[in-house]
Amino acid sequence: MNPGRIAMHLLIPDWWAHRAFSKDMLDAIDAAVHESEKQHRGELCFALEGDLDLPALLRGVSSRERAEEVFAQMRVWDTEENSGVLIYVQLIDRRIEIVADRGISAKVDQSEWDAICAAMQTNFHGGEYRQGSIDAIRAITALLKQHFPGGDDNPDELPNRPVRL
């Protein structure tokens, strides 16, 4: 239990945490995901979360654990080829996690996901939320094209619109 973390989550309003992600920016992320999924058989989901609830904070849930919970809640795992990828942004903790389904995890090393998160984090620290998000989607697209190249039958199995939790 981290009292400073708990205080931040309880005192920072959710709308304040989400302020960098305007409707226009969410539209741009939506479009980038849509374009990405035309190039491979993977499925990308993007989730933004402001404050965590008190029970999660008291349990000391890490951003990785929360990302895995969101992955399950959003059913990112529910794709025919086990090719779902979640980009999870914890706004108050300023943490980014990428969770990939088992079909992708078997082919892509965690260090590659960590590098994408680190680059995104660098952009975010500089106030470049749009660029960081779009660059991350492009980097994930490159990995998915390599391991799950597109084909004639490429259904869109999950929503492209970023989710605000």
Backbone as CSV, one residue per row, in Angstrom:
resi,resn,N_x,N_y,N_z,CA_x,CA_y,CA_z,C_x,C_y,C_z
1,MET,0.856,-1.183,0.000,0.000,0.000,0.000,0.897,1.240,0.000
2,ASN,0.627,2.115,-0.950,1.410,3.329,-1.109,0.510,4.535,-0.839
3,PRO,0.656,5.203,0.306,-0.232,6.322,0.647,-0.204,7.457,-0.377
4,GLY,0.960,7.754,-0.946,1.059,8.806,-1.950,0.267,8.468,-3.196
5,ARG,0.364,7.216,-3.624,-0.396,6.766,-4.805,-1.892,6.829,-4.524
6,ILE,-2.294,6.380,-3.357,-3.716,6.406,-2.993,-4.223,7.844,-3.005
7,ALA,-3.455,8.751,-2.412,-3.859,10.162,-2.370,-4.024,10.738,-3.777
8,MET,-3.081,10.441,-4.666,-3.184,10.955,-6.041,-4.464,10.460,-6.718
9,HIS,-4.764,9.183,-6.556,-5.955,8.621,-7.204,-7.249,9.171,-6.603
10,LEU,-7.214,9.485,-5.330,-8.421,10.015,-4.696,-8.592,11.512,-4.922
11,LEU,-7.495,12.244,-5.111,-7.571,13.700,-5.220,-7.601,14.230,-6.645
12,ILE,-7.026,13.514,-7.592,-7.018,13.999,-8.981,-8.319,13.571,-9.646
13,PRO,-9.114,14.545,-10.096,-10.374,14.187,-10.753,-10.132,13.406,-12.042
14,ASP,-11.011,12.472,-12.336,-10.883,11.638,-13.520,-10.812,12.495,-14.788
15,TRP,-11.638,13.550,-14.871,-11.645,14.398,-16.066,-10.284,15.079,-16.266
16,TRP,-9.601,15.393,-15.161,-8.285,16.027,-15.255,-7.261,15.043,-15.838
17,ALA,-7.348,13.806,-15.393,-6.422,12.791,-15.892,-6.611,12.550,-17.390
18,HIS,-7.843,12.624,-17.858,-8.169,12.337,-19.265,-8.037,13.555,-20.177
19,ARG,-7.700,14.708,-19.649,-7.754,15.954,-20.425,-6.883,15.948,-21.679
20,ALA,-5.792,15.215,-21.690,-4.898,15.192,-22.855,-5.484,14.395,-24.023
21,PHE,-6.504,13.608,-23.751,-7.089,12.753,-24.783,-8.468,13.288,-25.179
22,SER,-8.458,14.295,-26.048,-9.682,14.927,-26.541,-10.409,13.989,-27.493
23,LYS,-11.611,14.389,-27.871,-12.388,13.619,-28.849,-11.617,13.498,-30.156
24,ASP,-10.982,14.579,-30.605,-10.201,14.535,-31.841,-9.053,13.534,-31.727
25,MET,-8.428,13.511,-30.586,-7.324,12.577,-30.405,-7.830,11.132,-30.376
26,LEU,-8.948,10.903,-29.706,-9.529,9.558,-29.693,-9.921,9.136,-31.105
27,ASP,-10.425,10.096,-31.906,-10.749,9.811,-33.312,-9.498,9.416,-34.087
28,ALA,-8.387,10.108,-33.840,-7.130,9.809,-34.538,-6.621,8.418,-34.154
29,ILE,-6.740,8.054,-32.881,-6.323,6.723,-32.436,-7.220,5.663,-33.066
30,ASP,-8.512,5.920,-33.082,-9.480,5.016,-33.712,-9.096,4.771,-35.174
31,ALA,-8.812,5.839,-35.898,-8.436,5.728,-37.317,-7.128,4.962,-37.483
32,ALA,-6.165,5.203,-36.600,-4.875,4.505,-36.681,-5.043,3.011,-36.424
33,VAL,-5.877,2.657,-35.475,-6.145,1.242,-35.200,-6.837,0.611,-36.410
34,HIS,-7.813,1.305,-36.964,-8.536,0.795,-38.142,-7.566,0.536,-39.303
35,GLU,-6.696,1.495,-39.574,-5.700,1.342,-40.651,-4.722,0.217,-40.343
36,SER,-4.315,0.124,-39.097,-3.385,-0.929,-38.677,-3.973,-2.306,-38.956
37,GLU,-5.216,-2.502,-38.583,-5.823,-3.823,-38.673,-6.091,-4.269,-40.108
38,LYS,-5.975,-3.376,-41.061,-6.077,-3.758,-42.467,-4.814,-4.478,-42.934
39,GLN,-3.722,-4.334,-42.174,-2.414,-4.821,-42.601,-1.992,-6.148,-41.969
40,HIS,-2.783,-6.654,-41.038,-2.424,-7.888,-40.330,-3.683,-8.532,-39.786
41,ARG,-3.532,-9.716,-39.203,-4.680,-10.439,-38.650,-4.814,-10.258,-37.141
42,GLY,-4.045,-9.351,-36.573,-4.143,-9.066,-35.146,-5.292,-8.113,-34.864
43,GLU,-5.590,-7.950,-33.589,-6.622,-7.018,-33.130,-6.025,-6.134,-32.054
44,LEU,-6.126,-4.831,-32.241,-5.595,-3.851,-31.289,-6.717,-3.208,-30.503
45,CYS,-6.501,-3.059,-29.217,-7.415,-2.304,-28.361,-6.583,-1.289,-27.577
46,PHE,-7.197,-0.147,-27.301,-6.509,0.955,-26.620,-7.401,1.378,-25.463
47,ALA,-6.887,1.334,-24.248,-7.671,1.695,-23.068,-6.948,2.749,-22.239
48,LEU,-7.704,3.745,-21.816,-7.200,4.835,-20.974,-7.936,4.785,-19.651
49,GLU,-7.195,4.873,-18.565,-7.835,4.864,-17.257,-7.254,5.967,-16.402
50,GLY,-8.151,6.717,-15.761,-7.732,7.773,-14.851,-7.513,7.199,-13.468
51,ASP,-8.487,7.390,-12.596,-8.325,6.936,-11.216,-8.736,5.477,-11.064
52,LEU,-8.057,4.804,-10.142,-8.417,3.449,-9.765,-9.295,3.519,-8.523
53,ASP,-10.093,2.484,-8.327,-10.958,2.503,-7.151,-10.158,2.160,-5.895
54,LEU,-10.712,2.546,-4.761,-10.016,2.391,-3.483,-9.636,0.945,-3.176
55,PRO,-10.529,-0.039,-3.385,-10.115,-1.420,-3.093,-8.872,-1.852,-3.890
56,ALA,-8.798,-1.471,-5.161,-7.620,-1.822,-5.975,-6.373,-1.145,-5.419
57,LEU,-6.517,0.098,-5.008,-5.380,0.827,-4.445,-4.920,0.211,-3.124
58,LEU,-5.869,-0.164,-2.288,-5.525,-0.776,-1.004,-4.855,-2.137,-1.184
59,ARG,-5.240,-2.856,-2.250,-4.608,-4.148,-2.557,-3.247,-3.957,-3.202
60,GLY,-2.938,-2.723,-3.606,-1.647,-2.455,-4.243,-1.560,-2.983,-5.663
61,VAL,-2.699,-2.990,-6.367,-2.722,-3.496,-7.740,-1.757,-2.675,-8.601
62,SER,-0.835,-3.360,-9.251,0.122,-2.678,-10.127,-0.544,-2.329,-11.458
63,SER,0.118,-1.476,-12.223,-0.438,-1.126,-13.535,-0.467,-2.366,-14.434
64,ARG,0.495,-3.255,-14.301,0.500,-4.484,-15.099,-0.671,-5.372,-14.728
65,GLU,-0.909,-5.528,-13.430,-2.042,-6.347,-12.988,-3.356,-5.742,-13.466
66,ARG,-3.473,-4.430,-13.378,-4.697,-3.772,-13.835,-4.854,-3.939,-15.350
67,ALA,-3.759,-3.823,-16.098,-3.814,-4.011,-17.550,-4.303,-5.423,-17.889
68,GLU,-3.846,-6.403,-17.143,-4.288,-7.776,-17.374,-5.773,-7.940,-17.050
69,GLU,-6.247,-7.255,-16.005,-7.681,-7.266,-15.683,-8.493,-6.650,-16.821
70,VAL,-8.035,-5.515,-17.325,-8.723,-4.824,-18.422,-8.704,-5.687,-19.682
71,PHE,-7.576,-6.337,-19.942,-7.452,-7.252,-21.078,-8.577,-8.290,-21.024
72,ALA,-8.798,-8.854,-19.849,-9.854,-9.853,-19.680,-11.242,-9.216,-19.773
73,GLN,-11.445,-8.089,-19.104,-12.755,-7.428,-19.114,-13.186,-7.017,-20.519
74,MET,-12.219,-6.546,-21.309,-12.525,-6.122,-22.677,-12.544,-7.302,-23.657
75,ARG,-12.233,-8.484,-23.147,-12.225,-9.712,-23.942,-11.270,-9.622,-25.126
76,VAL,-10.128,-8.995,-24.904,-9.128,-8.871,-25.962,-8.612,-10.248,-26.360
77,TRP,-8.691,-11.190,-25.464,-8.273,-12.569,-25.721,-9.234,-13.309,-26.642
78,ASP,-10.397,-12.750,-26.882,-11.469,-13.450,-27.598,-11.370,-13.238,-29.109
79,THR,-10.244,-13.651,-29.692,-10.065,-13.567,-31.140,-9.746,-14.964,-31.663
80,GLU,-10.077,-15.208,-32.901,-9.926,-16.536,-33.479,-8.485,-17.044,-33.427
81,GLU,-7.518,-16.152,-33.662,-6.121,-16.573,-33.705,-5.338,-16.207,-32.442
82,ASN,-6.036,-15.843,-31.369,-5.372,-15.420,-30.131,-4.363,-14.317,-30.432
83,SER,-4.834,-13.335,-31.199,-3.942,-12.288,-31.706,-4.338,-10.893,-31.233
84,GLY,-4.917,-10.804,-30.052,-5.306,-9.510,-29.505,-4.171,-8.845,-28.745
85,VAL,-4.118,-7.511,-28.848,-3.114,-6.716,-28.143,-3.821,-5.535,-27.493
86,LEU,-3.551,-5.315,-26.227,-4.101,-4.171,-25.499,-2.985,-3.192,-25.171
87,ILE,-3.220,-1.921,-25.521,-2.376,-0.828,-25.041,-3.159,-0.203,-23.895
88,TYR,-2.617,-0.294,-22.699,-3.277,0.225,-21.499,-2.476,1.406,-20.970
89,VAL,-3.156,2.537,-20.806,-2.513,3.745,-20.294,-3.161,4.103,-18.964
90,GLN,-2.373,4.029,-17.884,-2.834,4.407,-16.555,-2.379,5.857,-16.366
91,LEU,-3.314,6.773,-16.506,-2.985,8.191,-16.588,-2.452,8.781,-15.293
92,ILE,-3.034,8.438,-14.172,-2.586,9.037,-12.908,-1.230,8.479,-12.486
93,ASP,-1.038,7.182,-12.642,0.260,6.581,-12.313,1.304,6.845,-13.396
94,ARG,0.845,7.330,-14.542,1.735,7.581,-15.690,2.484,6.309,-16.086
95,ARG,1.716,5.257,-16.261,2.269,3.958,-16.637,1.578,3.483,-17.922
96,ILE,2.332,2.791,-18.748,1.820,2.221,-19.990,2.179,0.752,-19.995
97,GLU,1.213,-0.073,-20.340,1.436,-1.519,-20.417,0.865,-2.024,-21.733
98,ILE,1.534,-2.976,-22.321,1.007,-3.675,-23.490,0.846,-5.129,-23.082
99,VAL,-0.366,-5.640,-23.262,-0.665,-7.034,-22.955,-1.054,-7.705,-24.265
100,ALA,-0.355,-8.780,-24.598,-0.626,-9.506,-25.837,-1.166,-10.890,-25.515
101,ASP,-2.072,-11.341,-26.356,-2.645,-12.668,-26.210,-1.578,-13.734,-26.449
102,ARG,-1.867,-14.943,-26.059,-0.879,-16.024,-26.097,-0.370,-16.333,-27.505
103,GLY,-1.185,-16.140,-28.530,-0.723,-16.392,-29.898,0.395,-15.454,-30.298
104,ILE,0.330,-14.224,-29.822,1.358,-13.227,-30.130,2.527,-13.352,-29.156
105,SER,2.224,-13.577,-27.894,3.291,-13.696,-26.884,4.258,-14.825,-27.210
106,ALA,3.773,-15.849,-27.896,4.641,-16.958,-28.273,5.650,-16.541,-29.346
107,LYS,5.369,-15.439,-30.035,6.220,-15.018,-31.153,6.966,-13.708,-30.912
108,VAL,6.480,-12.886,-29.982,7.075,-11.567,-29.742,7.584,-11.513,-28.306
109,ASP,8.836,-11.202,-28.155,9.466,-11.138,-26.844,8.956,-9.913,-26.059
110,GLN,8.845,-10.060,-24.759,8.367,-8.971,-23.906,9.227,-7.717,-24.045
111,SER,10.502,-7.885,-24.326,11.382,-6.718,-24.470,10.936,-5.808,-25.622
112,GLU,10.322,-6.377,-26.644,9.829,-5.558,-27.757,8.628,-4.709,-27.310
113,TRP,7.754,-5.294,-26.521,6.613,-4.533,-25.987,7.115,-3.444,-25.040
114,ASP,8.103,-3.797,-24.214,8.661,-2.826,-23.264,9.281,-1.636,-23.987
115,ALA,9.945,-1.894,-25.117,10.553,-0.808,-25.892,9.486,0.125,-26.461
116,ILE,8.381,-0.435,-26.906,7.273,0.392,-27.419,6.703,1.239,-26.284
117,CYS,6.511,0.638,-25.122,6.004,1.374,-23.953,6.956,2.504,-23.571
118,ALA,8.249,2.230,-23.579,9.242,3.245,-23.201,9.226,4.421,-24.173
119,ALA,9.125,4.136,-25.458,9.062,5.220,-26.458,7.787,6.035,-26.286
120,MET,6.700,5.366,-26.025,5.418,6.046,-25.799,5.518,6.929,-24.553
121,GLN,6.110,6.386,-23.518,6.294,7.128,-22.262,7.125,8.390,-22.490
122,THR,8.177,8.279,-23.277,9.029,9.432,-23.590,8.222,10.521,-24.288
123,ASN,7.426,10.126,-25.266,6.562,11.092,-25.957,5.567,11.733,-24.990
124,PHE,4.965,10.926,-24.152,3.980,11.454,-23.209,4.615,12.453,-22.253
125,HIS,5.816,12.160,-21.766,6.509,13.087,-20.863,6.754,14.432,-21.526
126,GLY,6.926,14.416,-22.841,7.119,15.653,-23.597,5.822,16.292,-24.029
127,GLY,4.680,15.763,-23.575,3.382,16.317,-23.932,2.888,15.882,-25.306
128,GLU,3.581,14.957,-25.930,3.231,14.485,-27.275,2.370,13.218,-27.190
129,TYR,1.162,13.374,-26.683,0.277,12.225,-26.483,-0.177,11.623,-27.810
130,ARG,-0.562,12.476,-28.742,-1.018,11.980,-30.046,0.122,11.225,-30.742
131,GLN,1.288,11.856,-30.831,2.423,11.236,-31.521,2.833,9.943,-30.840
132,GLY,2.891,9.946,-29.524,3.264,8.737,-28.798,2.299,7.591,-29.034
133,SER,1.008,7.912,-29.057,-0.018,6.888,-29.280,0.062,6.338,-30.699
134,ILE,0.157,7.223,-31.675,0.202,6.805,-33.077,1.490,6.024,-33.362
135,ASP,2.616,6.500,-32.842,3.879,5.772,-33.034,3.812,4.374,-32.437
136,ALA,3.193,4.234,-31.271,3.056,2.919,-30.639,2.205,1.996,-31.508
137,ILE,1.121,2.524,-32.037,0.260,1.716,-32.911,1.043,1.282,-34.149
138,ARG,1.837,2.178,-34.710,2.650,1.832,-35.887,3.684,0.754,-35.552
139,ALA,4.313,0.859,-34.394,5.309,-0.145,-33.996,4.655,-1.508,-33.786
140,ILE,3.489,-1.516,-33.173,2.757,-2.771,-32.971,2.323,-3.335,-34.317
141,THR,1.907,-2.454,-35.220,1.517,-2.883,-36.564,2.662,-3.614,-37.247
142,ALA,3.875,-3.078,-37.138,5.045,-3.711,-37.761,5.261,-5.120,-37.205
143,LEU,5.115,-5.282,-35.898,5.286,-6.600,-35.294,4.192,-7.559,-35.747
144,LEU,2.955,-7.069,-35.790,1.849,-7.933,-36.191,1.926,-8.302,-37.671
145,LYS,2.375,-7.377,-38.496,2.551,-7.688,-39.924,3.584,-8.796,-40.101
146,GLN,4.592,-8.781,-39.278,5.653,-9.787,-39.360,5.147,-11.166,-38.942
147,HIS,4.358,-11.221,-37.871,3.956,-12.506,-37.303,2.539,-12.939,-37.660
148,PHE,1.683,-11.999,-38.026,0.294,-12.289,-38.391,-0.080,-11.487,-39.636
149,PRO,0.610,-11.744,-40.767,0.345,-10.941,-41.966,-1.124,-11.031,-42.396
150,GLY,-1.590,-9.943,-43.007,-2.977,-9.883,-43.461,-3.243,-10.859,-44.583
151,GLY,-4.492,-11.098,-44.815,-4.917,-11.987,-45.888,-6.272,-11.557,-46.404
152,ASP,-6.852,-12.378,-47.255,-8.158,-12.050,-47.827,-9.254,-12.043,-46.766
153,ASP,-9.175,-12.980,-45.846,-10.183,-13.076,-44.785,-9.598,-12.461,-43.519
154,ASN,-10.001,-11.237,-43.230,-9.435,-10.513,-42.094,-10.558,-9.778,-41.359
155,PRO,-11.376,-10.516,-40.595,-12.499,-9.859,-39.914,-12.034,-8.916,-38.804
156,ASP,-12.807,-7.868,-38.576,-12.541,-6.935,-37.479,-13.305,-7.468,-36.270
157,GLU,-12.598,-8.123,-35.373,-13.245,-8.858,-34.285,-13.503,-8.034,-33.028
158,LEU,-12.745,-6.944,-32.833,-12.887,-6.133,-31.623,-13.055,-4.668,-32.006
159,PRO,-13.690,-3.880,-31.146,-13.864,-2.444,-31.443,-12.525,-1.722,-31.575
160,ASN,-12.481,-0.755,-32.490,-11.263,0.045,-32.715,-11.221,1.282,-31.844
161,ARG,-12.355,1.749,-31.378,-12.452,2.982,-30.618,-11.746,2.840,-29.271
162,PRO,-10.874,3.777,-28.910,-10.263,3.746,-27.577,-11.343,3.785,-26.488
163,VAL,-11.085,3.070,-25.425,-12.036,2.985,-24.320,-11.508,3.822,-23.160
164,ARG,-12.375,4.677,-22.629,-12.047,5.439,-21.432,-12.691,4.750,-20.246
165,LEU,-11.864,4.254,-19.356,-12.365,3.513,-18.189,-12.581,4.441,-17.013
